[in-house]
Amino acid sequence: MNTESMLPTGKMLWIDACISPRGADSRTLGLAYAFLDGFREARPHDSYLALQVQKQGLQPFTEEMVRERDALSAAGNFSGPLFEQARVFREAEEILVTAPFWDLSFPAALRVYIEHISACGLCYHYEADGCHGDCKAKRLAYLTTGGDFEKPESLGVLYWKQLAAMFGIPRFDYVFAGGLDVDPSKAREILSEAKEKARQLGREF
C-alpha cells in the first residue's frame, strides 16, 4: 500500500485498532462512531482517512529492518516504503486513535504500528536538551473501552499521552469507558455517557 499521498492536507487521521469479535457492535467502535458524528456535525465539509491497523500487514521490526531504517534516517532518506506510515502520521493535522483496553494496554498490532511511525528524523529528532517532536498534528484523541474500571496507571492512556508529547502534539484528550464488565446491568449507561463525551470531543476537534 502506498500511503505517501493518501492524506489530503489538513485532514484528520483515524487510527483504528478495534479487534472485537462483536464487529459493528464493538464498544470501542461505538465511541469512535459517536466521535465521528460530532466531528461531522461541526465540520460537515471535512473528511478523514480511516486506517485499520489490523489490515496494514505491518511486521514487527527485525534487526535487519532496524539497520535499514537507521541507515536511511542517517542519510535523510524517508521516501521509501519503510516510512510510509510515518509520513502519513507526520502530515495529519488531527489524529484520532481508537483501541480497546487490551491486556492492560492495547492490541499488539497497534504497538507494531507505533514502531513504524516512530521514525527519528521524520516524526521527532534529538537536540542537546532531549527529544523534540516534528509532527504537524495540533491534537490527538484516544478512545478506549475496558471491562475493568480506569485506574491512574491505565497504560493505554498513559502510553498515548507520552507518545503525543514525543511527537510534538500539544494537546491530548481521551475518553475511557471503563467498568463495562464489572456490572453488566450498568454497561449500557456507562457506554452511553462515554459516547456523549466522545461526541462532544468530536465537535470540538
Disulfide bonds with the S-S distance in Angstrom:
none
